[in-house]
Amino acid sequence: MIVEPVDPARVPKLPARATRGSACLDVAAIEDVELRRGKVELVRTGLRMRAPPGTFLEVRPRSGLASRGVLMVNAPGTIDRDYAGEVRVPLTYLFSGWYRIRAGDRIAQIHLVADLGTSVRRGRVRPMRSRRGGFGSTGR
């Protein structure tokens, strides 16, 4: 994965695993932001990222923030291989008042995903089993 600071004079934290067993790389905010209930803020990371060929990046929420009422909107987010802009994380706050994100706080996780390629063709879709009905269809 290639990571480039948007502003070389302002060097942000590079994405990193919190532990050796972590599945994703944590991404941090580059500036202070106040999140208010019901308002979405695009929190800056100060980074551009490019995934290796045959892959793409997924931006995922952090469970530690969710437990405090901070949610990532449109999760997971996708960073396509041809996107060259700064990665920003859309966050909102659920509770009354506000929540402060400080520069350097971990705000999301980045996951490298294999892109197997997709082709689409018209055809007939037949169920593999008798499972039909959509949401909750296996509940009895």
Secondary structure, 3 states (H helix, E strand, C coil): CEEEECCCCCCCCCCECCCCCCCCEEEECCCCEEEEECCCEEEECCEEEECCCCEEEEEECCHHHHCCCEEECCCCEEECCCCCCCCEEEEEECCCCEEEECCCCEEEEEEEEECCCCCCCCCCCCCCCCCCCCCCCCCC
